[in-house]
Amino acid sequence: MSSILTNNGAIVALQTLKNVNSNLNKAQSEIATGLRVASAKDNSSSWAIASTMNSDVQALKTLGNSLTSAGAMVGTARDATEQVADLVKQIQSRVVQAQNPDADVTKLTAEVTALAGTITSIAGSAQYNGINLVNTGSTAETITVGITRSAAGAVASQTFSTGVADLAAVATAITGITDISAAGALDTIDTQLDAVNTAAATFGAAQARIEAQANFVTKQADSLTRGVSALVDADMEEASARLQALQTQQQLGVQALSIANQSPSAILSLFR
């Protein structure tokens, strides 16, 4: 039945065209932003999950930066102790020489004193960001690093045991030897060398643990980033194909609306 009051065909064509235009706008937005879910309006559940995961990614990146800094801090201490260990070995060599009856003890003592002074200098300068783990008076044995999110959603600090080494005390013990040619002098040097080697091993183990944690944090952040992508990123190939199809539907919808709008004109011919 045709009516001059209501054009049912035009109503249907117009509604279809509106739906096509709405879908077309969404496809264009996906292509422009690269996001299938750009806001909570698009998909509230996916958007909420992705938002939380993005927050976790940022927290992990902050933690990763802190771990990198902590690794460098402990690495500075390890480098210092390893260098001091080499110096103590040189001192050990001088002390062994001093045990010989024909040794120039005065010259060897001067060399030992100079090497001990170098140890003191290293102990004072081996700091990172104002923190020195090998200087006299160092008492901190842990480093608190960044933040992380637990399974329950709580944010907590991460702590790493690093140990400390008083390299200045090593130098003091060495310079305190009154006679490097005496039998007990070598025992003192051996004791200090063992202490320095132990400290270097402790720092090395701490640095390895921190670097391993940093690598894990990086992988965890990458995994979460991929998860966010799966939730909200647009499939660009699919969006492009859909855009072309919708553009064709739009053209056909305009033609259909045009044809439907011509129906009332056809009624006029009945009255001619």
C-alpha positions in Angstrom: 0.0 0.0 0.0 1.3 3.5 -0.9 0.7 6.4 1.4 1.2 10.1 0.8 1.6 10.6 4.6 4.2 8.0 5.4 7.0 6.8 3.1 7.9 3.5 4.6 10.5 2.7 2.0 12.3 6.0 2.7 12.1 5.3 6.4 13.8 1.9 6.0 16.4 3.3 3.6 17.2 6.2 5.9 17.6 3.9 8.9 19.8 1.5 6.9 21.9 4.5 5.7 22.3 5.8 9.3 23.5 2.4 10.5 26.0 2.2 7.6 27.2 5.7 8.3 27.7 4.9 12.0 29.7 1.7 11.2 31.6 3.7 8.6 32.6 6.3 11.2 33.7 3.6 13.6 35.9 2.0 10.9 37.4 5.3 10.0 38.1 6.0 13.7 39.8 2.6 14.1 42.0 3.3 11.1 42.9 6.8 12.3 43.7 5.8 15.9 44.7 2.2 15.4 42.4 1.2 18.3 39.4 -1.0 18.2 38.5 0.0 21.8 39.4 3.7 22.2 37.1 4.4 25.2 34.9 2.6 27.7 32.0 3.3 25.4 33.4 1.0 22.7 33.8 -2.0 25.1 33.7 -1.3 28.8 35.1 -4.6 29.9 38.0 -4.7 27.6 38.8 -1.0 28.2 38.8 -1.5 32.0 41.1 -4.5 31.8 43.4 -2.7 29.3 43.5 0.4 31.5 44.6 -1.7 34.5 47.2 -3.5 32.5 48.6 -0.2 31.1 49.0 1.0 34.7 50.9 -2.2 35.5 53.1 -1.7 32.4 54.0 1.8 33.6 54.7 0.5 37.1 57.0 -2.2 35.7 58.8 0.3 33.5 59.4 2.5 36.6 60.6 -0.6 38.4 62.9 -1.5 35.5 64.5 1.9 35.6 65.1 1.5 39.4 66.6 -1.9 38.9 68.9 -0.6 36.2 70.1 2.1 38.6 70.5 -0.3 41.5 72.5 -2.7 39.2 74.8 0.2 38.3 75.2 1.1 42.0 76.1 -2.4 43.0 78.3 -2.8 39.9 80.3 0.3 41.0 80.9 -1.4 44.4 81.9 -4.6 42.7 84.3 -2.9 40.3 85.9 -1.1 43.3 86.3 -4.3 45.4 87.8 -6.1 42.4 90.3 -3.3 41.8 91.2 -3.2 45.5 91.6 -7.0 45.4 94.2 -6.5 42.6 96.0 -3.9 44.7 96.0 -6.1 47.8 97.6 -8.9 45.7 100.3 -6.4 44.6 100.8 -5.5 48.3 101.0 -9.3 49.1 103.7 -9.6 46.5 105.7 -6.8 48.2 105.3 -8.3 51.6 106.5 -11.7 50.3 109.6 -10.0 48.9 110.2 -8.3 52.2 110.6 -11.7 53.9 113.8 -12.2 51.9 117.0 -11.4 53.9 118.4 -9.2 51.2 115.2 -7.2 50.5 115.0 -3.4 50.5 112.3 -3.2 53.2 112.3 0.5 53.2 111.5 0.8 49.5 109.0 -2.0 49.7 107.3 -0.4 52.7 107.0 2.9 50.7 105.4 0.9 47.8 102.9 -0.8 50.2 102.0 2.6 51.7 101.4 4.1 48.2 99.2 1.1 47.2 97.2 1.4 50.5 96.7 5.1 49.7 95.2 4.1 46.4 92.8 1.8 48.2 91.7 4.6 50.4 91.1 6.8 47.3 89.0 4.1 45.6 87.0 3.6 48.8 86.1 7.3 48.9 85.2 7.7 45.2 83.3 4.5 44.6 79.9 6.0 44.9 76.8 6.0 42.6 74.2 8.7 43.0 75.6 9.7 46.3 75.6 6.1 47.7 78.8 4.4 48.6 78.7 0.7 49.6 82.5 0.4 50.2 83.4 3.4 52.3 84.1 3.7 56.0 80.9 3.8 58.0 78.7 2.1 55.4 75.9 0.3 57.3 73.1 -0.2 54.7 72.9 -3.8 53.6 69.8 -3.6 51.4 68.6 -1.5 48.5 64.9 -0.8 48.1 64.0 -0.8 44.4 61.0 0.8 42.8 57.5 -0.6 43.1 55.7 -3.7 41.8 52.1 -4.9 41.9 51.3 -8.1 43.7 48.8 -10.7 42.6 46.3 -9.1 45.0 46.7 -5.8 43.4 48.7 -4.2 46.2 51.8 -2.2 45.4 55.0 -3.2 47.3 58.7 -2.4 47.3 61.3 -4.8 46.2 64.5 -5.2 48.3 67.8 -6.7 47.5 70.5 -7.7 50.0 73.8 -6.2 48.7 76.2 -6.4 51.6 78.8 -3.7 52.3 82.6 -3.6 52.3 84.8 -1.2 54.3 87.7 -0.8 51.9 89.1 2.1 53.8 89.4 -0.2 56.8 91.4 -2.6 54.6 93.8 0.2 53.8 94.0 1.1 57.5 94.8 -2.5 58.5 97.6 -2.6 55.9 99.2 0.7 56.8 99.0 -0.4 60.5 101.6 -3.1 59.8 104.7 -1.8 61.6 107.1 -4.2 59.9 106.2 -5.8 56.6 109.2 -8.1 56.9 107.7 -9.6 60.1 106.2 -13.1 60.0 102.7 -11.9 60.9 102.6 -9.3 58.2 101.7 -11.8 55.5 98.9 -13.2 57.6 97.3 -9.7 57.9 97.5 -9.2 54.2 95.9 -12.6 53.5 93.1 -11.8 55.9 92.4 -8.5 54.2 92.5 -10.2 50.7 90.0 -12.8 51.8 87.7 -10.0 53.1 87.9 -8.1 49.8 87.4 -11.2 47.7 84.3 -12.1 49.8 82.9 -8.6 49.3 83.5 -8.7 45.6 81.7 -12.1 45.4 78.8 -10.7 47.4 78.5 -7.7 45.2 78.7 -9.8 42.1 75.9 -12.1 43.3 73.7 -9.2 44.1 74.3 -7.5 40.8 73.5 -10.7 38.9 70.3 -11.1 40.9 69.2 -7.5 40.2 70.0 -7.8 36.5 68.1 -11.1 36.3 65.1 -9.4 37.9 65.4 -6.4 35.5 65.3 -8.8 32.6 62.2 -10.5 34.0 60.5 -7.2 34.6 61.2 -6.2 31.0 59.7 -9.4 29.7 56.7 -9.0 32.0 56.1 -5.5 30.7 56.4 -6.7 27.1 53.9 -9.5 27.8 51.4 -7.1 29.3 51.8 -4.8 26.4 51.0 -7.6 24.0 47.9 -8.4 26.1 46.7 -4.8 25.9 47.2 -4.9 22.2 45.1 -8.0 21.9 42.3 -6.3 23.8 42.1 -2.9 22.2 44.2 -2.7 19.0 42.4 -2.7 15.7 43.1 -5.3 13.0 44.2 -2.9 10.3 43.7 -5.3 7.4 40.2 -6.2 8.6 39.4 -2.6 9.3 40.5 -1.5 5.8 38.5 -4.2 4.1 35.5 -3.3 6.2 35.9 0.4 5.4 35.7 -0.4 1.6 32.7 -2.6 2.1 30.9 0.1 4.1 31.7 2.8 1.6 30.0 0.7 -1.1 27.1 0.1 1.2 26.9 3.8 1.8 26.7 4.5 -1.9 24.0 1.9 -2.3 22.1 3.3 0.7 22.1 6.8 -0.8 20.7 5.4 -4.1 18.1 3.3 -2.2 17.0 6.4 -0.3 16.8 8.4 -3.5 14.6 5.7 -5.1 12.4 5.6 -2.0 11.9 9.4 -2.1 10.7 9.1 -5.7 7.7 6.9 -4.6 5.4 9.8 -3.7 6.0 11.3 -7.1 4.7 8.1 -8.8 1.4 8.5 -6.9 0.8 11.8 -8.6 0.7 10.1 -12.0 -2.5 8.3 -10.8 -4.3 11.7 -10.8 -3.3 12.8 -14.2 
